[in-house]
Amino acid sequence: MTKKLLLITTFLVLMFGMEANAKKFPVLRFEKTTIDFGDLDPDNPVATCVFKFTNVGKSKLIINQVKTSCGCTTADYTKDPISPGGTGYITVKYDGTGNRPGRIVKGIQVFSNAKDGMARIFIRGELKSLPREHKNR
């Protein structure tokens, strides 16, 4: 009986300890996780957007790395630690020069010390075909 009680007590202590630690993590919350560029001009298929986020957790948030899904997409981000309640930004630039017309969906991975560790944000749009008179040049 005492072994069962010791096991249950140990389990409860570990569970409550883990929950208390979880509440100390930073938490990354984006205003939007997807931004739609709409139709991109085939003569200048470059678009830039900004994802704003807030640290809604209890400790400083540090963005370690931001990875884009291909070379046509780049990202810059807030490098300084973000205090609880503070905000930061990820600026994403898409350059469709030389890409084929069609639907665009690009994923961006955000690695941080937040509770979930990695978050995903997305850009999308449509790269239109060049008008017929441009194709014959």
N, CA, C and O atoms as CSV, one atom per row, in Angstrom:
chain,resi,resn,atom,element,x,y,z
A,1,MET,N,N,0.819,-1.191,0.000
A,1,MET,CA,C,0.000,0.000,0.000
A,1,MET,C,C,0.869,1.263,0.000
A,1,MET,O,O,0.549,2.225,-0.698
A,2,THR,N,N,1.947,1.275,0.761
A,2,THR,CA,C,2.798,2.465,0.820
A,2,THR,C,C,3.542,2.690,-0.493
A,2,THR,O,O,3.839,3.832,-0.842
A,3,LYS,N,N,3.850,1.617,-1.227
A,3,LYS,CA,C,4.490,1.786,-2.532
A,3,LYS,C,C,3.534,2.463,-3.506
A,3,LYS,O,O,3.947,3.326,-4.280
A,4,LYS,N,N,2.249,2.075,-3.476
A,4,LYS,CA,C,1.251,2.700,-4.343
A,4,LYS,C,C,1.096,4.177,-3.990
A,4,LYS,O,O,1.032,5.029,-4.876
A,5,LEU,N,N,1.036,4.470,-2.719
A,5,LEU,CA,C,0.891,5.854,-2.271
A,5,LEU,C,C,2.100,6.683,-2.680
A,5,LEU,O,O,1.955,7.821,-3.125
A,6,LEU,N,N,3.292,6.113,-2.528
A,6,LEU,CA,C,4.509,6.812,-2.934
A,6,LEU,C,C,4.520,7.051,-4.443
A,6,LEU,O,O,4.898,8.130,-4.899
A,7,LEU,N,N,4.108,6.054,-5.211
A,7,LEU,CA,C,4.048,6.178,-6.667
A,7,LEU,C,C,3.042,7.256,-7.087
A,7,LEU,O,O,3.345,8.080,-7.950
A,8,ILE,N,N,1.871,7.256,-6.493
A,8,ILE,CA,C,0.841,8.262,-6.812
A,8,ILE,C,C,1.325,9.654,-6.418
A,8,ILE,O,O,1.154,10.604,-7.182
A,9,THR,N,N,1.918,9.787,-5.254
A,9,THR,CA,C,2.424,11.083,-4.799
A,9,THR,C,C,3.515,11.595,-5.733
A,9,THR,O,O,3.519,12.771,-6.099
A,10,THR,N,N,4.429,10.728,-6.114
A,10,THR,CA,C,5.501,11.110,-7.042
A,10,THR,C,C,4.923,11.566,-8.372
A,10,THR,O,O,5.355,12.579,-8.923
A,11,PHE,N,N,3.946,10.825,-8.893
A,11,PHE,CA,C,3.301,11.183,-10.154
A,11,PHE,C,C,2.645,12.562,-10.063
A,11,PHE,O,O,2.798,13.384,-10.967
A,12,LEU,N,N,1.916,12.816,-8.977
A,12,LEU,CA,C,1.244,14.113,-8.821
A,12,LEU,C,C,2.248,15.259,-8.709
A,12,LEU,O,O,2.038,16.327,-9.284
A,13,VAL,N,N,3.317,15.045,-7.982
A,13,VAL,CA,C,4.351,16.081,-7.840
A,13,VAL,C,C,4.974,16.395,-9.201
A,13,VAL,O,O,5.179,17.558,-9.547
A,14,LEU,N,N,5.270,15.344,-9.966
A,14,LEU,CA,C,5.842,15.556,-11.299
A,14,LEU,C,C,4.859,16.291,-12.211
A,14,LEU,O,O,5.253,17.210,-12.929
A,15,MET,N,N,3.604,15.902,-12.190
A,15,MET,CA,C,2.598,16.540,-13.052
A,15,MET,C,C,2.431,18.017,-12.709
A,15,MET,O,O,2.429,18.864,-13.602
A,16,PHE,N,N,2.292,18.330,-11.428
A,16,PHE,CA,C,2.123,19.730,-11.036
A,16,PHE,C,C,3.390,20.536,-11.300
A,16,PHE,O,O,3.317,21.711,-11.658
A,17,GLY,N,N,4.536,19.915,-11.127
A,17,GLY,CA,C,5.802,20.588,-11.422
A,17,GLY,C,C,5.943,20.892,-12.894
A,17,GLY,O,O,6.404,21.971,-13.266
A,18,MET,N,N,5.544,19.934,-13.753
A,18,MET,CA,C,5.613,20.160,-15.201
A,18,MET,C,C,4.647,21.259,-15.616
A,18,MET,O,O,4.979,22.085,-16.466
A,19,GLU,N,N,3.452,21.278,-15.024
A,19,GLU,CA,C,2.487,22.319,-15.379
A,19,GLU,C,C,2.986,23.689,-14.941
A,19,GLU,O,O,2.817,24.669,-15.667
A,20,ALA,N,N,3.597,23.768,-13.769
A,20,ALA,CA,C,4.139,25.051,-13.294
A,20,ALA,C,C,5.247,25.529,-14.220
A,20,ALA,O,O,5.321,26.719,-14.529
A,21,ASN,N,N,6.117,24.612,-14.673
A,21,ASN,CA,C,7.183,24.980,-15.611
A,21,ASN,C,C,6.613,25.423,-16.946
A,21,ASN,O,O,7.123,26.370,-17.543
A,22,ALA,N,N,5.569,24.763,-17.429
A,22,ALA,CA,C,4.969,25.106,-18.721
A,22,ALA,C,C,4.446,26.531,-18.717
A,22,ALA,O,O,4.474,27.206,-19.745
A,23,LYS,N,N,3.972,26.988,-17.579
A,23,LYS,CA,C,3.425,28.352,-17.490
A,23,LYS,C,C,4.514,29.413,-17.516
A,23,LYS,O,O,4.218,30.599,-17.665
A,24,LYS,N,N,5.786,29.000,-17.372
A,24,LYS,CA,C,6.891,29.948,-17.374
A,24,LYS,C,C,7.457,30.178,-18.771
A,24,LYS,O,O,8.258,31.092,-18.967
A,25,PHE,N,N,7.056,29.371,-19.737
A,25,PHE,CA,C,7.575,29.489,-21.094
A,25,PHE,C,C,7.020,30.725,-21.794
A,25,PHE,O,O,5.928,31.189,-21.466
A,26,PRO,N,N,7.770,31.259,-22.757
A,26,PRO,CA,C,7.184,32.273,-23.642
A,26,PRO,C,C,6.179,31.589,-24.567
A,26,PRO,O,O,6.290,30.396,-24.847
A,27,VAL,N,N,5.219,32.346,-25.025
A,27,VAL,CA,C,4.207,31.821,-25.951
A,27,VAL,C,C,4.109,32.788,-27.123
A,27,VAL,O,O,3.864,33.980,-26.943
A,28,LEU,N,N,4.303,32.260,-28.320
A,28,LEU,CA,C,4.300,33.042,-29.558
A,28,LEU,C,C,2.902,33.038,-30.149
A,28,LEU,O,O,2.362,31.975,-30.455
A,29,ARG,N,N,2.300,34.230,-30.317
A,29,ARG,CA,C,0.972,34.324,-30.906
A,29,ARG,C,C,0.994,35.342,-32.052
A,29,ARG,O,O,1.272,36.524,-31.846
A,30,PHE,N,N,0.694,34.858,-33.266
A,30,PHE,CA,C,0.660,35.718,-34.450
A,30,PHE,C,C,-0.710,36.366,-34.599
A,30,PHE,O,O,-1.731,35.761,-34.272
A,31,GLU,N,N,-0.724,37.621,-35.103
A,31,GLU,CA,C,-2.001,38.264,-35.450
A,31,GLU,C,C,-2.661,37.509,-36.595
A,31,GLU,O,O,-3.869,37.273,-36.580
A,32,LYS,N,N,-1.848,37.128,-37.599
A,32,LYS,CA,C,-2.300,36.338,-38.740
A,32,LYS,C,C,-1.239,35.285,-39.008
A,32,LYS,O,O,-0.045,35.550,-38.863
A,33,THR,N,N,-1.666,34.098,-39.396
A,33,THR,CA,C,-0.688,33.071,-39.749
A,33,THR,C,C,-0.600,32.877,-41.258
A,33,THR,O,O,0.285,32.171,-41.741
A,34,THR,N,N,-1.514,33.498,-42.007
A,34,THR,CA,C,-1.474,33.449,-43.473
A,34,THR,C,C,-1.749,34.835,-44.021
A,34,THR,O,O,-2.670,35.521,-43.576
A,35,ILE,N,N,-0.935,35.247,-45.000
A,35,ILE,CA,C,-1.167,36.511,-45.703
A,35,ILE,C,C,-1.273,36.192,-47.186
A,35,ILE,O,O,-0.418,35.515,-47.757
A,36,ASP,N,N,-2.336,36.692,-47.792
A,36,ASP,CA,C,-2.603,36.455,-49.217
A,36,ASP,C,C,-2.218,37.697,-50.005
A,36,ASP,O,O,-2.760,38.779,-49.780
A,37,PHE,N,N,-1.276,37.535,-50.932
A,37,PHE,CA,C,-0.841,38.647,-51.782
A,37,PHE,C,C,-1.847,38.940,-52.890
A,37,PHE,O,O,-1.788,40.001,-53.510
A,38,GLY,N,N,-2.764,38.018,-53.144
A,38,GLY,CA,C,-3.685,38.190,-54.261
A,38,GLY,C,C,-2.952,37.951,-55.572
A,38,GLY,O,O,-2.040,37.127,-55.637
A,39,ASP,N,N,-3.352,38.673,-56.619
A,39,ASP,CA,C,-2.727,38.524,-57.936
A,39,ASP,C,C,-1.435,39.334,-57.997
A,39,ASP,O,O,-1.417,40.524,-57.686
A,40,LEU,N,N,-0.363,38.670,-58.402
A,40,LEU,CA,C,0.922,39.355,-58.547
A,40,LEU,C,C,1.139,39.758,-59.997
A,40,LEU,O,O,0.838,38.993,-60.914
A,41,ASP,N,N,1.658,40.948,-60.197
A,41,ASP,CA,C,1.944,41.492,-61.508
A,41,ASP,C,C,3.048,40.670,-62.168
A,41,ASP,O,O,4.142,40.577,-61.611
A,42,PRO,N,N,2.804,40.073,-63.331
A,42,PRO,CA,C,3.831,39.256,-63.972
A,42,PRO,C,C,5.064,40.063,-64.390
A,42,PRO,O,O,6.148,39.498,-64.532
A,43,ASP,N,N,4.912,41.377,-64.590
A,43,ASP,CA,C,6.061,42.220,-64.944
A,43,ASP,C,C,6.931,42.537,-63.726
A,43,ASP,O,O,8.111,42.857,-63.873
A,44,ASN,N,N,6.356,42.449,-62.533
A,44,ASN,CA,C,7.089,42.714,-61.291
A,44,ASN,C,C,6.510,41.817,-60.195
A,44,ASN,O,O,5.785,42.300,-59.325
A,45,PRO,N,N,6.821,40.522,-60.225
A,45,PRO,CA,C,6.212,39.586,-59.282
A,45,PRO,C,C,6.921,39.528,-57.920
A,45,PRO,O,O,7.335,38.463,-57.462
A,46,VAL,N,N,7.048,40.691,-57.296
A,46,VAL,CA,C,7.700,40.774,-55.989
A,46,VAL,C,C,6.691,41.333,-55.000
A,46,VAL,O,O,6.014,42.322,-55.283
A,47,ALA,N,N,6.593,40.695,-53.837
A,47,ALA,CA,C,5.662,41.161,-52.802
A,47,ALA,C,C,6.304,40.964,-51.434
A,47,ALA,O,O,7.056,40.017,-51.205
A,48,THR,N,N,5.983,41.883,-50.538
A,48,THR,CA,C,6.520,41.835,-49.177
A,48,THR,C,C,5.369,42.001,-48.196
A,48,THR,O,O,4.426,42.750,-48.451
A,49,CYS,N,N,5.454,41.299,-47.077
A,49,CYS,CA,C,4.444,41.433,-46.032
A,49,CYS,C,C,5.122,41.326,-44.667
A,49,CYS,O,O,6.279,40.920,-44.559
A,50,VAL,N,N,4.378,41.697,-43.636
A,50,VAL,CA,C,4.900,41.647,-42.275
A,50,VAL,C,C,3.927,40.857,-41.403
A,50,VAL,O,O,2.734,41.157,-41.345
A,51,PHE,N,N,4.461,39.843,-40.730
A,51,PHE,CA,C,3.704,39.089,-39.742
A,51,PHE,C,C,4.056,39.665,-38.371
A,51,PHE,O,O,5.216,39.637,-37.959
A,52,LYS,N,N,3.063,40.179,-37.677
A,52,LYS,CA,C,3.280,40.727,-36.339
A,52,LYS,C,C,2.916,39.644,-35.316
A,52,LYS,O,O,1.923,38.936,-35.475
A,53,PHE,N,N,3.730,39.530,-34.272
A,53,PHE,CA,C,3.430,38.565,-33.220
A,53,PHE,C,C,3.629,39.185,-31.844
A,53,PHE,O,O,4.292,40.210,-31.692
A,54,THR,N,N,3.035,38.534,-30.847
A,54,THR,CA,C,3.130,38.972,-29.461
A,54,THR,C,C,3.589,37.805,-28.606
A,54,THR,O,O,3.203,36.659,-28.840
A,55,ASN,N,N,4.408,38.104,-27.622
A,55,ASN,CA,C,4.785,37.108,-26.626
A,55,ASN,C,C,3.738,37.167,-25.522
A,55,ASN,O,O,3.752,38.084,-24.702
A,56,VAL,N,N,2.830,36.193,-25.496
A,56,VAL,CA,C,1.781,36.163,-24.481
A,56,VAL,C,C,2.153,35.239,-23.323
A,56,VAL,O,O,1.304,34.903,-22.497
A,57,GLY,N,N,3.411,34.834,-23.263
A,57,GLY,CA,C,3.885,33.955,-22.200
A,57,GLY,C,C,4.437,34.732,-21.016
A,57,GLY,O,O,4.218,35.936,-20.878
A,58,LYS,N,N,5.160,34.010,-20.165
A,58,LYS,CA,C,5.637,34.570,-18.893
A,58,LYS,C,C,7.139,34.846,-18.857
A,58,LYS,O,O,7.644,35.351,-17.855
A,59,SER,N,N,7.862,34.523,-19.935
A,59,SER,CA,C,9.297,34.805,-19.962
A,59,SER,C,C,9.680,35.309,-21.346
A,59,SER,O,O,8.861,35.302,-22.265
A,60,LYS,N,N,10.924,35.746,-21.491
A,60,LYS,CA,C,11.366,36.353,-22.750
A,60,LYS,C,C,11.338,35.347,-23.900
A,60,LYS,O,O,11.728,34.189,-23.753
A,61,LEU,N,N,10.866,35.826,-25.040
A,61,LEU,CA,C,10.787,35.025,-26.264
A,61,LEU,C,C,12.001,35.338,-27.126
A,61,LEU,O,O,12.349,36.499,-27.337
A,62,ILE,N,N,12.638,34.281,-27.619
A,62,ILE,CA,C,13.788,34.443,-28.509
A,62,ILE,C,C,13.515,33.673,-29.786
A,62,ILE,O,O,13.316,32.458,-29.757
A,63,ILE,N,N,13.505,34.378,-30.905
A,63,ILE,CA,C,13.375,33.730,-32.208
A,63,ILE,C,C,14.785,33.283,-32.591
A,63,ILE,O,O,15.677,34.112,-32.769
A,64,ASN,N,N,14.979,31.983,-32.715
A,64,ASN,CA,C,16.303,31.430,-33.025
A,64,ASN,C,C,16.596,31.427,-34.513
A,64,ASN,O,O,17.718,31.705,-34.935
A,65,GLN,N,N,15.574,31.107,-35.311
A,65,GLN,CA,C,15.782,30.953,-36.751
A,65,GLN,C,C,14.430,31.011,-37.452
A,65,GLN,O,O,13.404,30.612,-36.899
A,66,VAL,N,N,14.454,31.518,-38.685
A,66,VAL,CA,C,13.270,31.510,-39.545
A,66,VAL,C,C,13.704,30.897,-40.869
A,66,VAL,O,O,14.635,31.383,-41.512
A,67,LYS,N,N,13.016,29.814,-41.279
A,67,LYS,CA,C,13.354,29.113,-42.519
A,67,LYS,C,C,12.204,29.240,-43.509
A,67,LYS,O,O,11.036,29.069,-43.157
A,68,THR,N,N,12.560,29.542,-44.750
A,68,THR,CA,C,11.559,29.598,-45.815
A,68,THR,C,C,11.609,28.308,-46.622
A,68,THR,O,O,12.595,27.572,-46.575
A,69,SER,N,N,10.535,28.040,-47.367
A,69,SER,CA,C,10.428,26.764,-48.073
A,69,SER,C,C,11.178,26.737,-49.403
A,69,SER,O,O,11.362,25.664,-49.976
A,70,CYS,N,N,11.613,27.893,-49.906
A,70,CYS,CA,C,12.380,27.888,-51.160
A,70,CYS,C,C,13.189,29.180,-51.283
A,70,CYS,O,O,13.035,30.104,-50.485
A,71,GLY,N,N,14.049,29.224,-52.293
A,71,GLY,CA,C,14.923,30.369,-52.491
A,71,GLY,C,C,14.220,31.629,-52.972
A,71,GLY,O,O,14.789,32.719,-52.904
A,72,CYS,N,N,12.989,31.494,-53.459
A,72,CYS,CA,C,12.256,32.670,-53.937
A,72,CYS,C,C,11.635,33.455,-52.783
A,72,CYS,O,O,11.062,34.523,-52.997
A,73,THR,N,N,11.746,32.933,-51.567
A,73,THR,CA,C,11.158,33.571,-50.393
A,73,THR,C,C,12.255,33.805,-49.362
A,73,THR,O,O,13.022,32.894,-49.048
A,74,THR,N,N,12.330,35.027,-48.835
A,74,THR,CA,C,13.298,35.353,-47.789
A,74,THR,C,C,12.563,35.937,-46.594
A,74,THR,O,O,11.440,36.425,-46.718
A,75,ALA,N,N,13.207,35.882,-45.441
A,75,ALA,CA,C,12.574,36.403,-44.226
A,75,ALA,C,C,13.607,37.100,-43.348
A,75,ALA,O,O,14.751,36.660,-43.240
A,76,ASP,N,N,13.187,38.178,-42.733
A,76,ASP,CA,C,13.971,38.872,-41.728
A,76,ASP,C,C,13.083,38.958,-40.486
A,76,ASP,O,O,11.859,39.008,-40.608
A,77,TYR,N,N,13.680,38.976,-39.305
A,77,TYR,CA,C,12.862,38.901,-38.096
A,77,TYR,C,C,13.508,39.645,-36.942
A,77,TYR,O,O,14.689,39.989,-36.981
A,78,THR,N,N,12.705,39.884,-35.912
A,78,THR,CA,C,13.174,40.537,-34.699
A,78,THR,C,C,14.219,39.649,-34.034
A,78,THR,O,O,13.943,38.497,-33.698
A,79,LYS,N,N,15.407,40.186,-33.849
A,79,LYS,CA,C,16.515,39.405,-33.290
A,79,LYS,C,C,16.638,39.549,-31.765
A,79,LYS,O,O,17.156,38.655,-31.096
A,80,ASP,N,N,16.163,40.672,-31.220
A,80,ASP,CA,C,16.270,40.902,-29.777
A,80,ASP,C,C,15.216,40.090,-29.028
A,80,ASP,O,O,14.135,39.841,-29.562
A,81,PRO,N,N,15.522,39.672,-27.790
A,81,PRO,CA,C,14.525,38.970,-26.983
A,81,PRO,C,C,13.281,39.848,-26.780
A,81,PRO,O,O,13.385,41.065,-26.628
A,82,ILE,N,N,12.120,39.216,-26.781
A,82,ILE,CA,C,10.855,39.929,-26.644
A,82,ILE,C,C,10.277,39.612,-25.271
A,82,ILE,O,O,9.985,38.457,-24.962
A,83,SER,N,N,10.118,40.636,-24.458
A,83,SER,CA,C,9.593,40.474,-23.104
A,83,SER,C,C,8.131,40.048,-23.144
A,83,SER,O,O,7.463,40.239,-24.161
A,84,PRO,N,N,7.623,39.475,-22.058
A,84,PRO,CA,C,6.200,39.139,-22.001
A,84,PRO,C,C,5.351,40.372,-22.307
A,84,PRO,O,O,5.569,41.445,-21.746
A,85,GLY,N,N,4.395,40.203,-23.194
A,85,GLY,CA,C,3.541,41.310,-23.628
A,85,GLY,C,C,4.119,42.104,-24.781
A,85,GLY,O,O,3.419,42.923,-25.377
A,86,GLY,N,N,5.383,41.880,-25.108
A,86,GLY,CA,C,6.040,42.604,-26.191
A,86,GLY,C,C,5.704,42.025,-27.560
A,86,GLY,O,O,5.185,40.915,-27.680
A,87,THR,N,N,6.017,42.812,-28.591
A,87,THR,CA,C,5.719,42.389,-29.955
A,87,THR,C,C,6.991,42.312,-30.795
A,87,THR,O,O,8.012,42.919,-30.472
A,88,GLY,N,N,6.899,41.557,-31.865
A,88,GLY,CA,C,7.995,41.431,-32.814
A,88,GLY,C,C,7.430,41.257,-34.205
A,88,GLY,O,O,6.214,41.212,-34.391
A,89,TYR,N,N,8.323,41.158,-35.189
A,89,TYR,CA,C,7.910,41.113,-36.583
A,89,TYR,C,C,8.738,40.112,-37.370
A,89,TYR,O,O,9.914,39.884,-37.087
A,90,ILE,N,N,8.093,39.525,-38.363
A,90,ILE,CA,C,8.791,38.725,-39.364
A,90,ILE,C,C,8.391,39.308,-40.709
A,90,ILE,O,O,7.218,39.282,-41.084
A,91,THR,N,N,9.374,39.836,-41.433
A,91,THR,CA,C,9.124,40.411,-42.749
A,91,THR,C,C,9.468,39.358,-43.791
A,91,THR,O,O,10.580,38.831,-43.810
A,92,VAL,N,N,8.504,39.053,-44.660
A,92,VAL,CA,C,8.681,38.021,-45.670
A,92,VAL,C,C,8.599,38.666,-47.052
A,92,VAL,O,O,7.693,39.450,-47.335
A,93,LYS,N,N,9.567,38.317,-47.907
A,93,LYS,CA,C,9.594,38.834,-49.276
A,93,LYS,C,C,9.545,37.657,-50.245
A,93,LYS,O,O,10.321,36.708,-50.132
A,94,TYR,N,N,8.624,37.737,-51.192
A,94,TYR,CA,C,8.519,36.733,-52.250
A,94,TYR,C,C,8.955,37.380,-53.558
A,94,TYR,O,O,8.508,38.477,-53.893
A,95,ASP,N,N,9.830,36.698,-54.297
A,95,ASP,CA,C,10.270,37.181,-55.612
A,95,ASP,C,C,10.004,36.071,-56.628
A,95,ASP,O,O,10.724,35.074,-56.684
A,96,GLY,N,N,8.962,36.262,-57.425
A,96,GLY,CA,C,8.563,35.263,-58.404
A,96,GLY,C,C,9.194,35.441,-59.766
A,96,GLY,O,O,8.764,34.811,-60.732
A,97,THR,N,N,10.220,36.299,-59.866
A,97,THR,CA,C,10.895,36.502,-61.135
A,97,THR,C,C,11.423,35.170,-61.658
A,97,THR,O,O,12.161,34.467,-60.967
A,98,GLY,N,N,11.038,34.835,-62.881
A,98,GLY,CA,C,11.492,33.589,-63.482
A,98,GLY,C,C,10.654,32.376,-63.120
A,98,GLY,O,O,10.870,31.293,-63.666
A,99,ASN,N,N,9.698,32.538,-62.205
A,99,ASN,CA,C,8.844,31.408,-61.829
A,99,ASN,C,C,7.696,31.255,-62.822
A,99,ASN,O,O,7.304,32.209,-63.493
A,100,ARG,N,N,7.174,30.052,-62.901
A,100,ARG,CA,C,6.024,29.790,-63.774
A,100,ARG,C,C,4.757,30.371,-63.172
A,100,ARG,O,O,4.624,30.453,-61.951
A,101,PRO,N,N,3.818,30.777,-64.034
A,101,PRO,CA,C,2.534,31.272,-63.529
A,101,PRO,C,C,1.802,30.182,-62.756
A,101,PRO,O,O,1.994,28.990,-63.000
A,102,GLY,N,N,0.968,30.607,-61.827
A,102,GLY,CA,C,0.154,29.668,-61.069
A,102,GLY,C,C,-0.008,30.082,-59.629
A,102,GLY,O,O,0.436,31.150,-59.208
A,103,ARG,N,N,-0.647,29.220,-58.894
A,103,ARG,CA,C,-0.924,29.459,-57.476
A,103,ARG,C,C,0.379,29.373,-56.678
A,103,ARG,O,O,1.231,28.523,-56.937
A,104,ILE,N,N,0.509,30.272,-55.704
A,104,ILE,CA,C,1.691,30.316,-54.843
A,104,ILE,C,C,1.246,30.014,-53.405
A,104,ILE,O,O,0.327,30.651,-52.891
A,105,VAL,N,N,1.886,29.066,-52.778
A,105,VAL,CA,C,1.711,28.809,-51.347
A,105,VAL,C,C,3.095,28.485,-50.806
A,105,VAL,O,O,3.701,27.485,-51.190
A,106,LYS,N,N,3.586,29.326,-49.917
A,106,LYS,CA,C,4.924,29.150,-49.350
A,106,LYS,C,C,4.818,29.113,-47.830
A,106,LYS,O,O,4.155,29.949,-47.216
A,107,GLY,N,N,5.483,28.131,-47.237
A,107,GLY,CA,C,5.511,28.002,-45.785
A,107,GLY,C,C,6.784,28.564,-45.202
A,107,GLY,O,O,7.854,28.486,-45.806
A,108,ILE,N,N,6.653,29.129,-44.023
A,108,ILE,CA,C,7.794,29.675,-43.299
A,108,ILE,C,C,7.772,29.061,-41.902
A,108,ILE,O,O,6.754,29.115,-41.212
A,109,GLN,N,N,8.893,28.480,-41.490
A,109,GLN,CA,C,8.996,27.885,-40.163
A,109,GLN,C,C,9.702,28.863,-39.231
A,109,GLN,O,O,10.738,29.430,-39.576
A,110,VAL,N,N,9.126,29.052,-38.044
A,110,VAL,CA,C,9.670,29.974,-37.055
A,110,VAL,C,C,10.096,29.146,-35.843
A,110,VAL,O,O,9.257,28.566,-35.154
A,111,PHE,N,N,11.405,29.096,-35.590
A,111,PHE,CA,C,11.950,28.341,-34.465
A,111,PHE,C,C,12.263,29.294,-33.322
A,111,PHE,O,O,12.904,30.326,-33.520
A,112,SER,N,N,11.806,28.939,-32.124
A,112,SER,CA,C,12.000,29.814,-30.967
A,112,SER,C,C,12.070,28.989,-29.689
A,112,SER,O,O,11.980,27.761,-29.711
A,113,ASN,N,N,12.232,29.692,-28.582
A,113,ASN,CA,C,12.211,29.039,-27.280
A,113,ASN,C,C,10.802,28.991,-26.706
A,113,ASN,O,O,10.630,28.721,-25.518
A,114,ALA,N,N,9.796,29.248,-27.529
A,114,ALA,CA,C,8.402,29.216,-27.086
A,114,ALA,C,C,7.996,27.807,-26.697
A,114,ALA,O,O,8.670,26.836,-27.041
A,115,LYS,N,N,6.919,27.708,-25.998
A,115,LYS,CA,C,6.432,26.422,-25.501
A,115,LYS,C,C,6.330,25.378,-26.615
A,115,LYS,O,O,6.714,24.226,-26.411
A,116,ASP,N,N,5.824,25.756,-27.778
A,116,ASP,CA,C,5.664,24.801,-28.880
A,116,ASP,C,C,6.936,24.619,-29.701
A,116,ASP,O,O,7.026,23.667,-30.476
A,117,GLY,N,N,7.918,25.500,-29.555
A,117,GLY,CA,C,9.203,25.340,-30.232
A,117,GLY,C,C,9.240,25.809,-31.670
A,117,GLY,O,O,10.153,26.537,-32.061
A,118,MET,N,N,8.256,25.401,-32.471
A,118,MET,CA,C,8.223,25.776,-33.894
A,118,MET,C,C,6.802,26.146,-34.282
A,118,MET,O,O,5.839,25.463,-33.934
A,119,ALA,N,N,6.701,27.250,-35.016
A,119,ALA,CA,C,5.405,27.698,-35.537
A,119,ALA,C,C,5.522,27.820,-37.047
A,119,ALA,O,O,6.622,27.959,-37.581
A,120,ARG,N,N,4.396,27.768,-37.729
A,120,ARG,CA,C,4.373,27.917,-39.190
A,120,ARG,C,C,3.484,29.092,-39.567
A,120,ARG,O,O,2.397,29.288,-39.023
A,121,ILE,N,N,3.991,29.865,-40.523
A,121,ILE,CA,C,3.201,30.931,-41.128
A,121,ILE,C,C,3.264,30.725,-42.637
A,121,ILE,O,O,4.152,30.032,-43.133
A,122,PHE,N,N,2.320,31.328,-43.373
A,122,PHE,CA,C,2.219,31.069,-44.804
A,122,PHE,C,C,1.936,32.344,-45.588
A,122,PHE,O,O,1.266,33.259,-45.108
A,123,ILE,N,N,2.470,32.376,-46.813
A,123,ILE,CA,C,2.072,33.396,-47.783
A,123,ILE,C,C,1.436,32.658,-48.954
A,123,ILE,O,O,1.751,31.501,-49.233
A,124,ARG,N,N,0.548,33.347,-49.618
A,124,ARG,CA,C,-0.061,32.756,-50.803
A,124,ARG,C,C,-0.433,33.865,-51.770
A,124,ARG,O,O,-0.461,35.043,-51.416
A,125,GLY,N,N,-0.715,33.466,-52.983
A,125,GLY,CA,C,-1.094,34.417,-54.021
A,125,GLY,C,C,-1.206,33.698,-55.349
A,125,GLY,O,O,-1.206,32.469,-55.415
A,126,GLU,N,N,-1.300,34.486,-56.401
A,126,GLU,CA,C,-1.430,33.953,-57.756
A,126,GLU,C,C,-0.491,34.731,-58.653
A,126,GLU,O,O,-0.585,35.954,-58.763
A,127,LEU,N,N,0.420,34.009,-59.295
A,127,LEU,CA,C,1.320,34.627,-60.259
A,127,LEU,C,C,0.649,34.504,-61.619
A,127,LEU,O,O,0.536,33.410,-62.173
A,128,LYS,N,N,0.211,35.627,-62.143
A,128,LYS,CA,C,-0.533,35.641,-63.409
A,128,LYS,C,C,0.405,35.468,-64.597
A,128,LYS,O,O,1.598,35.761,-64.517
A,129,SER,N,N,-0.158,34.987,-65.695
A,129,SER,CA,C,0.595,34.844,-66.945
A,129,SER,C,C,0.863,36.203,-67.546
A,129,SER,O,O,0.101,37.148,-67.344
A,130,LEU,N,N,1.962,36.295,-68.294
A,130,LEU,CA,C,2.238,37.521,-69.035
A,130,LEU,C,C,1.210,37.661,-70.149
A,130,LEU,O,O,0.807,36.664,-70.747
A,131,PRO,N,N,0.779,38.891,-70.434
A,131,PRO,CA,C,-0.112,39.092,-71.578
A,131,PRO,C,C,0.562,38.615,-72.856
A,131,PRO,O,O,1.789,38.633,-72.942
A,132,ARG,N,N,-0.190,38.201,-73.822
A,132,ARG,CA,C,0.319,37.631,-75.073
A,132,ARG,C,C,1.357,38.534,-75.744
A,132,ARG,O,O,2.347,38.033,-76.277
A,133,GLU,N,N,1.147,39.880,-75.730
A,133,GLU,CA,C,2.092,40.791,-76.402
A,133,GLU,C,C,3.462,40.772,-75.718
A,133,GLU,O,O,4.465,41.041,-76.379
A,134,HIS,N,N,3.540,40.462,-74.410
A,134,HIS,CA,C,4.822,40.380,-73.715
A,134,HIS,C,C,5.569,39.090,-74.054
A,134,HIS,O,O,6.800,39.077,-74.074
A,135,LYS,N,N,4.854,38.032,-74.314
A,135,LYS,CA,C,5.483,36.734,-74.566
A,135,LYS,C,C,6.262,36.717,-75.867
A,135,LYS,O,O,7.209,35.943,-75.999
A,136,ASN,N,N,5.893,37.542,-76.826
A,136,ASN,CA,C,6.524,37.531,-78.155
A,136,ASN,C,C,7.734,38.450,-78.237
A,136,ASN,O,O,8.320,38.577,-79.311
A,137,ARG,N,N,8.118,39.077,-77.177
A,137,ARG,CA,C,9.259,40.000,-77.208
A,137,ARG,C,C,10.552,39.288,-77.288
A,137,ARG,O,O,11.606,39.924,-77.322
